Amino acid sequence: MKNLFLSLALVTVMVSCKEETKEKLDAAKDAVTEEMKNNIDSAKIKAAIELDSLKQKTKSKVDSLKVKSAEQMEETAKKLKESVKK
C-alpha cells in the first residue's frame, strides 16, 4: 500500500513538474523570440542610418568633384582662348 501511494505521489510530482517546465520553456522561447525581433529591428535602424550617412557623404564628394572638374574645365578653356589669341 505504501508503495502504491509513493508511486502515485511520484507520478503526480513528475506530471506537475512537466507542465511547469513546458510553461517555463514556452515563456523562455517567447522571450528569446521577442529579444531577437528587437535586435533585428535595432540592426535594421542602425543599418538605415549608416546607409543614409554614407549616401550623404558620397553625394557631397560627388558634388565637390563636379565643382572641381567644372573649375578645371573653365581654366583649361581660358588657357585655350589665350593660346589662340597669341
All heavy atoms as an XYZ file, in Angstrom:
665
protein
N       0.827     -1.186      0.000
C       0.000      0.000      0.000
C       0.876      1.257      0.000
O       0.553      2.224     -0.676
C      -0.894     -0.069      1.238
C      -2.050      0.861      1.194
S      -3.134      0.322     -0.112
C      -4.544      1.164      0.331
N       1.957      1.199      0.826
C       2.868      2.335      0.865
C       3.479      2.586     -0.505
O       3.606      3.727     -0.943
C       4.001      2.066      1.869
C       3.731      2.440      3.261
C       5.019      2.213      4.056
C       4.886      2.675      5.467
N       6.120      2.419      6.230
N       3.868      1.518     -1.160
C       4.478      1.644     -2.479
C       3.513      2.267     -3.489
O       3.926      3.031     -4.356
C       4.941      0.281     -2.991
C       6.150     -0.230     -2.226
O       6.862      0.550     -1.625
N       6.348     -1.543     -2.251
N       2.250      1.935     -3.380
C       1.247      2.492     -4.279
C       1.117      3.996     -4.076
O       1.124      4.758     -5.041
C      -0.107      1.799     -4.071
C      -1.250      2.289     -4.951
C      -0.933      1.998     -6.415
C      -2.536      1.609     -4.549
N       1.014      4.428     -2.812
C       0.909      5.859     -2.527
C       2.194      6.599     -2.918
O       2.148      7.696     -3.468
C       0.592      6.108     -1.035
C      -0.814      5.788     -0.669
C      -1.091      4.844      0.320
C      -1.872      6.418     -1.296
C      -2.395      4.549      0.671
C      -3.174      6.131     -0.948
C      -3.447      5.193      0.038
N       3.317      5.981     -2.659
C       4.598      6.580     -3.017
C       4.731      6.704     -4.534
O       5.142      7.748     -5.055
C       5.741      5.739     -2.451
C       7.150      6.307     -2.616
C       7.264      7.674     -1.967
C       8.164      5.345     -2.037
N       4.336      5.683     -5.248
C       4.381      5.717     -6.710
C       3.423      6.761     -7.255
O       3.754      7.511     -8.187
C       4.028      4.358     -7.303
O       4.954      3.395     -6.909
N       2.223      6.822     -6.703
C       1.228      7.808     -7.136
C       1.719      9.224     -6.859
O       1.580     10.119     -7.709
C      -0.111      7.547     -6.428
C      -1.289      8.383     -6.889
C      -1.531      8.187     -8.375
C      -2.529      8.009     -6.095
N       2.322      9.449     -5.717
C       2.871     10.767     -5.380
C       4.000     11.133     -6.332
O       4.093     12.273     -6.800
C       3.346     10.780     -3.932
N       4.845     10.187     -6.633
C       5.967     10.421     -7.538
C       5.476     10.769     -8.945
O       5.971     11.709     -9.569
C       6.876      9.192     -7.573
C       8.155      9.326     -8.395
C       9.027     10.434     -7.852
C       8.914      8.012     -8.406
N       4.498     10.037     -9.439
C       3.929     10.316    -10.765
C       3.279     11.693    -10.780
O       3.423     12.456    -11.737
C       2.934      9.203    -11.172
C       2.152      9.609    -12.416
C       3.662      7.893    -11.409
N       2.563     12.045     -9.714
C       1.909     13.355     -9.633
C       2.938     14.477     -9.665
O       2.760     15.477    -10.372
C       1.063     13.457     -8.336
O       0.151     12.367     -8.301
C       0.319     14.747     -8.270
N       4.001     14.333     -8.930
C       5.069     15.339     -8.911
C       5.700     15.468    -10.292
O       5.948     16.573    -10.785
C       6.128     14.998     -7.840
C       7.370     15.860     -8.001
C       5.547     15.159     -6.455
N       5.955     14.358    -10.943
C       6.572     14.389    -12.268
C       5.667     15.065    -13.281
O       6.123     15.850    -14.111
C       6.925     12.967    -12.722
C       8.090     12.365    -11.957
S       8.445     10.670    -12.421
C       8.843     10.837    -14.146
N       4.383     14.772    -13.222
C       3.435     15.380    -14.167
C       3.345     16.875    -13.921
O       3.339     17.677    -14.859
C       2.060     14.692    -14.080
C       1.012     15.474    -14.848
C       2.151     13.269    -14.599
N       3.257     17.278    -12.663
C       3.145     18.706    -12.371
C       4.423     19.436    -12.752
O       4.386     20.554    -13.252
C       2.803     18.939    -10.899
O       3.873     18.532    -10.070
N       5.569     18.837    -12.532
C       6.832     19.453    -12.927
C       6.930     19.553    -14.446
O       7.444     20.531    -14.980
C       8.017     18.660    -12.397
S       8.242     18.807    -10.624
N       6.430     18.554    -15.119
C       6.469     18.550    -16.578
C       5.664     19.725    -17.128
O       6.102     20.409    -18.044
C       5.928     17.226    -17.113
C       6.079     17.050    -18.592
C       5.605     15.678    -19.021
C       5.720     15.523    -20.519
N       5.243     14.220    -20.965
N       4.504     19.995    -16.562
C       3.678     21.108    -17.020
C       4.357     22.439    -16.733
O       4.352     23.344    -17.572
C       2.300     21.043    -16.363
C       1.439     19.905    -16.854
C       0.111     19.784    -16.117
O      -0.228     20.704    -15.354
O      -0.562     18.774    -16.310
N       4.952     22.571    -15.547
C       5.653     23.803    -15.216
C       6.842     24.010    -16.143
O       7.119     25.121    -16.578
C       6.123     23.773    -13.763
C       5.010     23.921    -12.748
C       5.531     23.835    -11.320
O       6.751     24.004    -11.108
O       4.709     23.597    -10.424
N       7.539     22.945    -16.434
C       8.684     23.028    -17.313
C       8.251     23.463    -18.711
O       8.907     24.298    -19.341
C       9.417     21.671    -17.385
O       9.770     21.274    -16.069
C      10.650     21.749    -18.250
N       7.153     22.917    -19.204
C       6.644     23.322    -20.515
C       6.294     24.799    -20.514
O       6.610     25.523    -21.463
C       5.411     22.495    -20.892
C       5.709     21.111    -21.370
C       4.435     20.419    -21.798
C       4.697     19.005    -22.268
N       3.463     18.309    -22.678
N       5.649     25.264    -19.457
C       5.283     26.673    -19.377
C       6.532     27.554    -19.344
O       6.590     28.590    -20.021
C       4.428     26.925    -18.135
C       3.031     26.335    -18.212
C       2.257     26.466    -16.895
O       2.777     27.080    -15.957
O       1.142     25.943    -16.846
N       7.518     27.119    -18.565
C       8.760     27.886    -18.496
C       9.481     27.896    -19.839
O      10.019     28.916    -20.262
C       9.672     27.330    -17.411
C       9.199     27.635    -16.005
C      10.145     27.065    -14.973
C       9.653     27.340    -13.563
N      10.543     26.763    -12.540
N       9.478     26.760    -20.512
C      10.113     26.695    -21.831
C       9.390     27.574    -22.831
O      10.017     28.260    -23.638
C      10.162     25.247    -22.328
C      11.197     24.344    -21.681
C      11.030     22.919    -22.177
C      12.606     24.832    -21.966
N       8.066     27.568    -22.788
C       7.289     28.427    -23.685
C       7.572     29.897    -23.391
O       7.737     30.706    -24.314
C       5.791     28.134    -23.549
C       5.393     26.810    -24.181
O       6.182     26.290    -25.003
O       4.296     26.298    -23.847
N       7.639     30.247    -22.109
C       7.926     31.633    -21.734
C       9.326     32.033    -22.188
O       9.531     33.141    -22.707
C       7.774     31.814    -20.228
N      10.283     31.143    -22.009
C      11.655     31.426    -22.434
C      11.737     31.562    -23.948
O      12.428     32.447    -24.461
C      12.589     30.331    -21.943
N      11.033     30.693    -24.650
C      11.021     30.754    -26.120
C      10.434     32.084    -26.588
O      10.979     32.730    -27.485
C      10.216     29.588    -26.682
C      10.175     29.549    -28.204
C       9.353     28.385    -28.705
C       7.892     28.764    -28.584
N       6.967     27.822    -29.202
N       9.336     32.496    -25.959
C       8.714     33.764    -26.320
C       9.648     34.943    -26.032
O       9.749     35.878    -26.835
C       7.388     33.952    -25.567
C       6.323     32.969    -26.022
O       6.466     32.389    -27.126
O       5.336     32.774    -25.272
N      10.331     34.882    -24.899
C      11.255     35.951    -24.532
C      12.415     36.039    -25.522
O      12.793     37.133    -25.957
C      11.780     35.734    -23.122
N      12.961     34.882    -25.893
C      14.071     34.865    -26.850
C      13.602     35.367    -28.216
O      14.293     36.141    -28.880
C      14.674     33.446    -26.957
C      15.634     33.341    -28.135
C      15.371     33.078    -25.661
N      12.428     34.950    -28.621
C      11.881     35.402    -29.904
C      11.700     36.911    -29.911
O      12.080     37.586    -30.879
C      10.526     34.708    -30.177
O      10.724     33.294    -30.179
C       9.952     35.145    -31.506
N      11.161     37.448    -28.854
C      10.942     38.892    -28.758
C      12.268     39.649    -28.755
O      12.412     40.674    -29.422
C      10.147     39.219    -27.486
C       9.714     40.655    -27.378
C       8.714     41.049    -28.449
O       7.945     40.186    -28.906
O       8.697     42.236    -28.827
N      13.243     39.109    -28.035
C      14.552     39.755    -27.983
C      15.215     39.741    -29.362
O      15.812     40.734    -29.775
C      15.443     39.044    -26.970
C      16.770     39.726    -26.752
C      17.592     39.077    -25.665
O      17.028     38.347    -24.828
O      18.815     39.309    -25.666
N      15.091     38.625    -30.066
C      15.666     38.554    -31.411
C      14.999     39.541    -32.356
O      15.666     40.203    -33.148
C      15.533     37.127    -31.969
C      16.433     36.114    -31.299
S      18.172     36.484    -31.490
C      18.376     36.179    -33.224
N      13.679     39.662    -32.259
C      12.965     40.627    -33.101
C      13.442     42.037    -32.811
O      13.669     42.834    -33.725
C      11.457     40.524    -32.871
C      10.818     39.318    -33.510
C       9.324     39.284    -33.250
C       8.676     38.049    -33.836
N       7.240     37.983    -33.545
N      13.604     42.352    -31.518
C      14.073     43.685    -31.145
C      15.488     43.940    -31.655
O      15.787     45.030    -32.142
C      14.027     43.861    -29.620
C      12.615     43.957    -29.091
O      11.686     44.269    -29.822
N      12.443     43.680    -27.815
N      16.349     42.933    -31.548
C      17.721     43.083    -32.039
C      17.749     43.276    -33.551
O      18.517     44.085    -34.060
C      18.567     41.870    -31.649
C      18.919     41.856    -30.180
O      18.831     42.876    -29.502
N      19.301     40.702    -29.679
N      16.919     42.537    -34.254
C      16.862     42.670    -35.713
C      16.342     44.054    -36.093
O      16.905     44.712    -36.982
C      15.990     41.556    -36.327
C      16.710     40.216    -36.206
C      15.650     41.859    -37.784
C      15.865     39.017    -36.567
N      15.295     44.513    -35.414
C      14.769     45.844    -35.693
C      15.818     46.921    -35.403
O      15.982     47.868    -36.171
C      13.503     46.109    -34.868
C      12.323     45.272    -35.325
O      12.377     44.730    -36.453
O      11.350     45.154    -34.548
N      16.542     46.757    -34.317
C      17.590     47.704    -33.957
C      18.696     47.704    -35.013
O      19.186     48.768    -35.404
C      18.166     47.344    -32.585
O      19.232     48.181    -32.251
N      19.065     46.529    -35.474
C      20.104     46.424    -36.503
C      19.638     47.059    -37.811
O      20.431     47.712    -38.504
C      20.483     44.966    -36.727
N      18.365     46.885    -38.140
C      17.822     47.499    -39.357
C      17.892     49.015    -39.269
O      18.263     49.686    -40.235
C      16.370     47.073    -39.570
C      16.189     45.693    -40.117
C      14.714     45.392    -40.314
C      14.463     43.988    -40.805
N      13.026     43.706    -40.946
N      17.539     49.549    -38.108
C      17.562     51.007    -37.924
C      18.993     51.527    -38.029
O      19.252     52.526    -38.711
C      16.932     51.386    -36.567
C      15.428     51.112    -36.605
C      17.198     52.841    -36.225
C      14.748     51.215    -35.258
N      19.937     50.842    -37.364
C      21.337     51.262    -37.429
C      21.860     51.198    -38.855
O      22.586     52.090    -39.299
C      22.196     50.391    -36.513
C      22.003     50.681    -35.044
C      22.863     49.764    -34.187
C      22.618     50.004    -32.710
N      23.393     49.069    -31.869
N      21.506     50.143    -39.571
C      21.961     50.000    -40.959
C      21.385     51.106    -41.831
O      22.082     51.659    -42.688
C      21.561     48.633    -41.502
N      20.120     51.446    -41.610
C      19.495     52.517    -42.389
C      20.177     53.853    -42.114
O      20.423     54.643    -43.043
C      18.009     52.600    -42.058
N      20.509     54.099    -40.856
C      21.190     55.345    -40.502
C      22.570     55.402    -41.156
O      22.956     56.434    -41.726
C      21.291     55.490    -38.964
C      19.910     55.749    -38.372
C      22.255     56.597    -38.577
C      19.854     55.674    -36.857
N      23.299     54.301    -41.084
C      24.628     54.249    -41.701
C      24.537     54.427    -43.220
O      25.349     55.107    -43.821
C      25.325     52.933    -41.370
C      25.818     52.837    -39.951
C      26.918     53.824    -39.639
O      27.794     54.048    -40.507
O      26.903     54.388    -38.534
N      23.541     53.806    -43.824
C      23.364     53.928    -45.269
C      23.053     55.359    -45.666
O      23.618     55.877    -46.634
C      22.245     52.988    -45.735
C      22.013     52.909    -47.234
C      23.267     52.406    -47.943
C      20.848     51.996    -47.536
N      22.181     56.011    -44.906
C      21.863     57.414    -45.192
C      23.104     58.293    -45.046
O      23.349     59.180    -45.866
C      20.754     57.917    -44.261
C      19.396     57.338    -44.603
O      19.235     56.817    -45.732
O      18.488     57.414    -43.748
N      23.881     58.033    -44.011
C      25.110     58.791    -43.789
C      26.081     58.591    -44.952
O      26.680     59.548    -45.450
C      25.753     58.359    -42.478
O      26.991     58.982    -42.302
N      26.217     57.352    -45.377
C      27.108     57.051    -46.495
C      26.628     57.706    -47.784
O      27.426     58.236    -48.557
C      27.216     55.534    -46.678
C      28.193     55.034    -47.726
C      29.611     55.492    -47.405
C      28.141     53.528    -47.804
N      25.320     57.704    -47.996
C      24.770     58.358    -49.188
C      25.076     59.850    -49.170
O      25.449     60.427    -50.195
C      23.251     58.150    -49.249
C      22.820     56.785    -49.720
C      21.307     56.686    -49.766
C      20.828     55.327    -50.198
N      19.357     55.228    -50.199
N      24.923     60.485    -48.000
C      25.200     61.915    -47.891
C      26.674     62.205    -48.166
O      27.005     63.156    -48.879
C      24.825     62.427    -46.495
C      23.333     62.520    -46.256
C      22.713     63.627    -47.091
O      22.751     63.601    -48.324
N      22.136     64.586    -46.424
N      27.562     61.396    -47.590
C      28.995     61.597    -47.801
C      29.348     61.429    -49.274
O      30.112     62.217    -49.835
C      29.798     60.621    -46.952
C      29.800     60.939    -45.484
C      30.592     59.909    -44.703
C      30.527     60.168    -43.207
N      31.243     59.130    -42.442
N      28.793     60.406    -49.888
C      29.067     60.140    -51.300
C      28.557     61.282    -52.165
O      29.251     61.747    -53.069
C      28.416     58.816    -51.730
O      28.894     57.769    -50.889
C      28.730     58.490    -53.170
N      27.347     61.735    -51.876
C      26.769     62.841    -52.646
C      27.620     64.104    -52.492
O      27.877     64.818    -53.461
C      25.344     63.122    -52.187
C      24.608     64.151    -53.017
C      23.177     64.305    -52.530
C      22.352     65.216    -53.376
N      22.827     66.572    -53.490
N      28.081     64.350    -51.283
C      28.928     65.504    -51.026
C      30.228     65.420    -51.813
O      30.670     66.403    -52.421
C      29.222     65.603    -49.528
O      30.135     66.621    -49.261
N      30.852     64.249    -51.828
C      32.098     64.077    -52.572
C      31.879     64.227    -54.075
O      32.687     64.834    -54.772
C      32.723     62.723    -52.260
C      33.347     62.663    -50.884
C      34.006     61.328    -50.628
C      34.616     61.314    -49.229
N      35.270     60.034    -48.935
N      30.782     63.675    -54.569
C      30.474     63.779    -55.997
C      30.245     65.235    -56.377
O      30.751     65.717    -57.401
C      29.251     62.905    -56.356
C      28.735     63.238    -57.742
C      29.608     61.427    -56.272
N      29.493     65.952    -55.544
C      29.255     67.367    -55.823
C      30.558     68.156    -55.810
O      30.779     69.026    -56.650
C      28.273     67.956    -54.801
C      26.857     67.430    -54.974
O      26.558     66.849    -56.053
O      26.045     67.590    -54.039
N      31.426     67.842    -54.861
C      32.722     68.509    -54.774
C      33.552     68.232    -56.024
O      34.183     69.142    -56.588
C      33.465     68.031    -53.527
O      34.753     68.577    -53.483
N      33.538     66.981    -56.479
C      34.282     66.637    -57.699
C      33.700     67.332    -58.927
O      34.451     67.745    -59.824
C      34.298     65.128    -57.898
C      35.193     64.339    -56.941
C      34.983     62.841    -57.136
C      36.653     64.697    -57.160
N      32.393     67.470    -58.969
C      31.769     68.167    -60.089
C      32.229     69.612    -60.143
O      32.560     70.146    -61.213
C      30.241     68.117    -59.972
C      29.616     66.803    -60.330
C      28.096     66.872    -60.178
C      27.415     65.570    -60.484
N      25.953     65.646    -60.280
N      32.249     70.255    -58.990
C      32.676     71.655    -58.933
C      34.139     71.774    -59.348
O      34.503     72.652    -60.145
C      32.458     72.226    -57.505
C      33.130     73.565    -57.341
C      30.974     72.339    -57.208
N      34.991     70.877    -58.830
C      36.408     70.930    -59.185
C      36.621     70.706    -60.676
O      37.413     71.401    -61.314
C      37.190     69.890    -58.385
C      37.409     70.262    -56.949
C      38.222     69.204    -56.224
C      38.410     69.547    -54.767
N      39.157     68.501    -54.045
N      35.905     69.745    -61.236
C      36.090     69.465    -62.664
C      35.565     70.618    -63.508
O      36.155     70.954    -64.537
C      35.414     68.160    -63.061
O      34.015     68.249    -62.904
N      34.495     71.246    -63.068
C      33.976     72.408    -63.807
C      34.984     73.553    -63.750
O      35.225     74.236    -64.769
C      32.642     72.846    -63.211
N      35.603     73.766    -62.597
C      36.614     74.817    -62.471
C      37.815     74.529    -63.362
O      38.353     75.426    -64.023
C      37.059     74.941    -61.016
C      36.024     75.541    -60.090
C      36.428     75.481    -58.620
O      37.486     74.871    -58.291
O      35.694     76.042    -57.797
N      38.225     73.265    -63.397
C      39.366     72.891    -64.243
C      39.030     73.069    -65.715
O      39.873     73.493    -66.505
C      39.789     71.460    -63.955
C      40.516     71.292    -62.636
C      40.912     69.847    -62.371
O      40.484     68.941    -63.067
N      41.719     69.636    -61.332
N      37.793     72.750    -66.084
C      37.399     72.924    -67.491
C      37.389     74.398    -67.852
O      37.830     74.772    -68.955
C      36.030     72.294    -67.746
C      36.073     70.780    -67.773
S      34.504     70.048    -68.203
C      34.427     70.417    -69.938
N      36.900     75.251    -66.968
C      36.906     76.686    -67.234
C      38.333     77.205    -67.366
O      38.638     78.007    -68.253
C      36.181     77.431    -66.113
C      34.677     77.268    -66.139
C      33.997     77.979    -64.971
O      34.656     78.785    -64.289
O      32.812     77.714    -64.754
N      39.214     76.739    -66.481
C      40.609     77.163    -66.528
C      41.263     76.720    -67.826
O      41.985     77.482    -68.486
C      41.352     76.573    -65.327
C      42.765     77.074    -65.173
C      43.423     76.499    -63.940
O      42.784     76.457    -62.877
O      44.605     76.107    -64.064
N      40.984     75.486    -68.227
C      41.530     74.967    -69.476
C      40.986     75.747    -70.666
O      41.716     76.056    -71.621
C      41.195     73.471    -69.624
O      41.660     72.777    -68.475
C      41.822     72.879    -70.865
N      39.707     76.089    -70.614
C      39.102     76.876    -71.704
C      39.756     78.251    -71.788
O      40.031     78.754    -72.894
C      37.605     77.006    -71.475
N      40.021     78.881    -70.660
C      40.686     80.189    -70.662
C      42.078     80.088    -71.260
O      42.495     80.936    -72.069
C      40.792     80.737    -69.236
C      39.502     81.282    -68.687
C      39.711     81.826    -67.265
C      38.391     82.264    -66.653
N      38.578     82.739    -65.262
N      42.808     79.040    -70.875
C      44.156     78.844    -71.418
C      44.102     78.639    -72.916
O      44.955     79.136    -73.665
C      44.837     77.658    -70.738
C      45.283     77.923    -69.327
C      45.956     76.696    -68.724
C      46.370     76.957    -67.289
N      46.976     75.763    -66.665
N      43.097     77.896    -73.359
C      42.969     77.649    -74.790
C      42.670     78.936    -75.542
O      43.231     79.189    -76.605
C      41.825     76.634    -75.005
C      42.144     75.591    -76.077
C      42.353     74.271    -75.391
C      41.024     75.518    -77.054
N      41.782     79.765    -74.980
C      41.457     81.058    -75.615
C      42.668     81.943    -75.681
O      42.912     82.625    -76.694
C      40.340     81.755    -74.831
C      38.978     81.176    -75.039
C      37.933     81.950    -74.265
C      36.563     81.334    -74.393
N      35.539     82.055    -73.612
N      43.464     81.957    -74.603
C      44.685     82.778    -74.586
C      45.694     82.275    -75.611
O      46.363     83.083    -76.287
C      45.304     82.779    -73.188
C      44.511     83.558    -72.172
C      45.098     83.495    -70.779
O      46.219     82.934    -70.607
O      44.429     83.977    -69.853
N      45.800     80.966    -75.739
C      46.761     80.431    -76.702
C      46.311     80.720    -78.125
O      47.146     80.899    -79.021
C      46.970     78.942    -76.482
O      45.822     78.227    -76.826
N      45.005     80.773    -78.375
C      44.507     81.078    -79.709
C      44.746     82.555    -80.035
O      45.069     82.899    -81.172
C      42.995     80.728    -79.788
C      42.399     81.257    -81.085
C      42.807     79.233    -79.688
N      44.620     83.421    -79.033
C      44.839     84.846    -79.247
C      46.295     85.132    -79.591
O      46.598     86.064    -80.325
C      44.462     85.632    -78.007
C      42.973     85.724    -77.802
C      42.675     86.545    -76.552
C      41.178     86.596    -76.267
N      40.877     87.358    -75.040
N      47.220     84.367    -79.081
C      48.642     84.613    -79.310
C      48.976     84.209    -80.697
O      49.270     84.458    -81.639
C      49.486     83.813    -78.343
C      49.374     84.322    -76.952
C      50.294     83.518    -76.056
C      50.166     83.993    -74.624
N      51.063     83.286    -73.750
